[in-house]
Amino acid sequence: MNTVEIIRKKRNGYALTGEEIHYIIDGFIKSKIPDYQMSALLMAIYYKGMKKEETAALTKIMLHSGKVIDLSAIKGAKIDKHSTGGVGDKTSLILAPIVASSGVKVPMISGRGLGHTGGTLDKLESIPGFRTNIGLRGYRHILAKAGGVMIGQTKEIAPADKLIYALRDVTATVESIPLITASIMSKKLAEGAEGFVIDVKTGNGAFMQKHGDSVLLAKSLIETAKAFNKKAIAFITDMNQPLGNYIGNWLEIYETVKVLKGEYVKDLCELTFTLSGAMIFLGGKAGSVEEGVEISKQLIKNGKAFDKFLEIVKLQGGDIKYLLQPELYPESRYHKKIHAPAKGFLTAVDTYQIGIASLELGAGRLTKEDKIDPKAGIILYPKTGTQIKKGEVIAEIFTDLHNKIEPVTNRLLEAIQISGKKPRGNELIKETLY
């Protein structure tokens, strides 16, 4: 085959065959095809797109560039959840123990913070001793024992994705639905799950800010899952304000514990129970998503979900005393309350700016070399539509960086809009796709 002809074919808008895609990706992995030709193909895909058959073929070669985990020896349905990323989104932390305690296995391979969004691994690692790098043997052992496990991507899983993503990141081809789909699904299919619940965020705090783009991505992910005979349900969900009230690694663990112990945080619980209900349904432990939601609520109420969380954390090396007594956790050097500058209704939140503010406090990475401060973060109290009195506390910030207090305070105040007119409410779950 001729690499230049394959690039030209895609540049001119024609579909590539499975053999052509295999030739290019395999050649790139083996260093037979140089970066500049792979970059040209990525840009052609970015502009011309891919048909679902092409996306499935790309996913397949990326999937089989590494190990595909066999979980057939572990009894029970294995269902995972994927989110495209948001601010304050700790649903994975809550739903994994809920679903595992329902009898459905949860083999979860998660990611780190990306851009303005937090990462599940970083949140888990804020628990002293918690290990996300436990290898595939430990992954299987903990899944079999506890019914749930949460680790990071290993070197054995979809190595082609790492190589291609590094190029996408520096060639402005990240925001391509076929490339996003192949990246997500190659990793998810490798982990051994039989079905997936997908949460595609939309709004000013999401990577896909337009509703239409979110729907296209959700459909692409579902079609690709089905091409590999996997079950999938996708939800388009609102990210025009942070989810829950706590933003930052340990702060989100703290809110997770509060919910698992029975506190009802309206938006966070509504979304988490919907996602966990869908997972329980796909896992065959409920006759519908709605029945799965009721099971989820019961597992919170009877304490089984919290006990399961403690079990998983303990098996992965985490010190559960901080979950049982959160007041023992180290405190940030600086803590500031932010007061409302005016009275009225909270009409809008720039969620992206809230995420950036959290990063500046130390809760994320502005560069690859940055070290995360697990204590750092924000509590944002009001939700869109809430009536606010002038001078009331609307947020609190936590950091060890004194020089960030004033700029973050200003950023937060600029990120919220208060007016005299109550806004129309945003629907949290905008669409469901099968």
N, C-alpha and C positions, 0 to 999 in steps of 0.2 A: 504493500500500500504506500501511497505518497502523502506525507504529512501536509505539504502545502496544498494539495488538491482537497484534502479533508477540510482544512481551514477555509479554503475558498468556497467549498460547497456550503458550509454553515454560514459564511459571510453573505452568501447570495440567498439565504433563507430556505435552503433545502434540508430535509430531515436526514440525519446520519443513521447508518445501520448499526446494529449492535456490534458487529465485527469492527467497524471503523472506530467506534467509541472505545472498544476494548484495546485496539491497536494504539490509540493515542494515550490512554491512561496508563496502560501497562508500560509503554515506552517511556513515559514521563517518570514513573516510579523507578524504573531501571536506569534512569539517566541517559537513555538513548535519544530522547527528545528534549531539547533545551528549554529553559524557562521562557525565552522570548516567543517560541512557537506556541507553548501552552498558554501564555498570556494572550496571544492573538486569538486563540480558540475561545478562551474565557470571554473576551470582549465580544466576539461574534455571537456567542450564546447569550450574553447580556442583552444585545440589541435584537437578535432574531428569535430568541426563546427556544424551547424544545417541546416536541409533542410528548404526550404521556409515555409512549413507548420508549422514546429516547431517554426521558428522565429515569424510567425504570432500569434501562440498560446501564446508564451512568451509575445509578445507585448500586446495581449488582456488582460491577467491577470494583467499586470503592469498598463495598461490603466484603468481598472476597479477597481484597488486598491484605487482609489480616485474618485473625481467628474469628470464627462464628461460634459463640458459646452454646454448648449442648446442655440443656437443663432437663432433658427427658427423664433422667433418673429421679428428679424431684417431683413428687406427686402434687397435683393440683394445677389449676389454671394460673398462668403467669401474665399479668397485665401491668403495663407501665403508663406513665403520664408524661407528656412533654409540654412545656410552655415556651413561647417565643421570647419571654423575658419582660419584666416590668419592675416598677418601683414599689417596694414593700410587699412583693409577692412571695409569701412563705407557705403557699398552699401545699407544695411537695412535702414539706416537713410535717404538716398536719395530716395530710391524706394517706401518706405511706403507712403509718401505724394504724390508722382507721381501717384501711383496706386489708392489711395483713392480719388484723385481728378478726376480720370477717371470714377468713379462710382462703382468700385469694392471695397468691404470691405476688410480691412486688419487687422485681429485679430492676433497680433504678441506678442507671449510670448518668450522673449529673455533670454540670459544668461550673466554671468559675464566673465571677462577675465579668460582664462584657459592656464596655462603654458606661453609660449612666445607670445600668441595671445591676442588681445584686446577684450573686451566684450561690446556689444551694451548697456547694462544697465549702465556700468561705464561711457561710453561716454555721454549718455543722462543725467546722474546725475552730469556731469560737468557743465550743465546749472543750475545756481542757482535756487533753489526751485523745480526743476523737480522731480516728484514723480513717481517711478516705482512700488511702493508697494501700490496699490489703491484698492485691493480686487476685487472680481468677480462682485459685483454690479456696482462699478465704471467702471470696464472693459466694461461691457455691455453698460452702459450709454454713455461713450465716443465714443465707436464704433458706436453706433446708431446716435450720434450727428455729429461726424466728419468724420466717415467712416474709421478711422484708430486709433489704440491704440497700445502702446508699453509698456508692463509690464514684471515683472519677474515672475518666477514660484512661485505659492502660495503653502501653506501647503496642500491644498485640491487636488492639481493636481499630479497624479502619485507618491504617497508617496513611493511605492515599489521601484521606480527608485532611489530615494535618498539612501535608505538602501542598495540596491544592488551595486550602484556606489561606495559607501564608501568602500565596500569589494573589488571591482575590483581595486580600487586605491591602496590598500595595498597588493594585491595578484598578481600583475603584469598581470592582465587579462583585462586591458583597451582596448588593440588593438585587439579586436575580432569583426569581422564584424557582426555576429548575435547579440552580446551584444550591440554594438554601435547602430545598427538598432533599437532594442527594446527600448533602452534608448531614442533615438531621437523621434521615432514615437509614443511612449506612451504619451509623452508630447505634441507633435504636434496634435495628434488625439484628445486629451483632450480639446484643445482650441476652438473647434467648427468650424474649417475651412473645406471647401469642396474639396479643392485641394491644392497642394503644388508645388512650384518651388524649386529645390534643387541644391545648388552650392557646388560641391565636389572639394576641392582644391587638387592639386598635385604638388610636387616639394619640394625644400629644406626648404621652410617656412611652409609646411603643415604637419598635423598629418599623412596623408597618402602620403608618399613621392614617392612611386612607382605608375606609371600610372595604371598598372594592378590592384593594390589594390583599387585604387580610383574607377575604373570601377565596380569592384565587389561590393563595398559599395553602389555605385549609383544604381546598379541593385537591390540590396537587399532592399534599401529604396523604390524604385518604386514598386517592387513586394509586399511589405508589405502594402504600401498605397492602392494598387489595391485590396488587400485581404479585405480591409475595405471599398471597393467601393468609394475610393477617386481618383481624377485625379492627375497625377504627371508628371512633366518633370524634368530631371536632366541634368546639364551641368558639364563637367569635365573642370576645369579652372586652369590656370597656377599660381603658387605661388613660382616662382623662383626669385621674387623681390617684394618689397612692392607694394601695390595697391595705386595709387595716389602718392602724395609726402609727406603727413603729417601723422605722427605716434604719437599717444598719445591722450588722451581723449578730451580735449578742442580743441587741434589742429585739430582733425578729425571733430569735430563739425564745426570749422571754414571752413575747406575745403568743408564740406557738404553745408554750406551756400553759398560758392562761386559757387558751381555747380548748386544749386537750383536757384541762381540769374543769371545763364546763362554762367558762365565760363566753357570752354570745357577742361577737363583734360582727355587726350586720352584714357588711359587704364581704368581708373575709370569710365568714361562715357560709353565707349563701353560695359563694363560688366554690369553696372547698367541698361542701357537701354535694354540690352538683357534680363536680369532677369525681369525687370518691364514689358517689352513687352510680355514675356511669361505669367506673372501673369494676365495681361489685356486680353490676349488670353484665358486662362483657365477660366477667369471670364465672358467670353461671350461678351466683349466689343470690340473685334477685331476678324477678320476672320483668322488671322495668327499671328505668333510671330512677323514677319516682320512689319505687320500693327501696332501691339502693340508697337513696337520700335518707329515708326513714331509718334504715339499718345503721347508717353512719351516725345519725343523731343518737340512736340508742347506745352505740358503742362508746360515744362520748359520755353519755349519761351514766352508764354503768361502770365507767372507769377503765374498761378494757383497752381502749385506744391509748390512754396515757401509760398504762402498764406496759403495753407493747413498745411504746416509744422508749421507755426506760430500758427495756430488754435489748432493743436494737443498739441504743447508744452504748450500753455496757459491753455488748459483744464486740463493738467497734472501738473499744478502748476508752470511751468517754467517762468522765467522772460525774456520776449522776447526782452527787450531793448538791451541785449548783442548780440542777433542775428541781430538786426537792426544796432547796433553800436558796432561791435566786439572790437574796440579800447578801450572800457571802461573796458574790462575784465582785472583782475589783472595780472601783469606780473611776470615771474619767477625772482628770485633773481639773477640768473646767466644765461648768454647767451653767447655762443661761436660759432664762425664761424670756419668751418673746411675746409682747403684748399687742393686741389689735390696735391699729392706728385710728380706726374709725368704727362707728356702729353701722349695722346693715346686715345684708346676707352675703355669705360666701358664694360668689357667682361663678368663679372659675379658678382653676389651679393649673399652673404650668408644671406638669409632672416631670418633664425633662429637667427643668431647673432645680427641682427638689432633689432629683437623683444626683445632679452635679454638686449640689450643696453638700450632700452626704459624702460624696467622694472627697471634697475639699476638707472636710472634718477629719478624714483619715479612714473612712469606712470602705474605700475602694482604691483601685489603682489608677493613677493618672498616667503612669508609665509602667512598662513591664517589670521594672526593678523595684517599684514601690512596695513597701511592706504594709499590710493592712493592720489597722488598730481595731481589734474586735469590739472594743467598748464604744467606739465612736458612732454617732448617728443622730437621728432626729425623731422626736415624737410630734406628729402633726395632729391636733385634736379635732378641729371641725371638718365636716364633710360638705361638699357642694350643696347649697340650699339651707345650711345651718344659719340661724340668726345669731349675730355676734354683737356683744356690747363693747363699746370703746374701752380699752384698757384691760380687757380680760386676756388670760393666757391662752394663746392659740397654738404655741409650739414651744418645745424645749430642745436645746442642742447640747451635745456631749462631745468633748474633744480633749486631747492633750496638747493641741496646737493653739496657743493664745492668739497668735497673729491671724488666725482664721475666723475668730469669733465675730468681729465687726463685718468683714465682707460677706460671710455666710448669713448673718442677720439681715443685711441689706438685700442679698439675693432672695432670701425666703420672703421678705416683705414685698419684693417686686414680683414674686412668682404667684401671689394670690391677689384676687380681685374682690373687693367688697363694694356692694352698691345697695341702693334702697329698694331695688326690685328683686323679688324672689325668682330665681331661675327655674326653668323647666328641668326636671330630673333626668339624669342620664340612665338609660337602661343598662344594667350590669352585664347581663347575658343577652347579647344582641341577636344571635342566630345559632342554630344547631344544625350540623351537617353529618350525614351518615354515608 
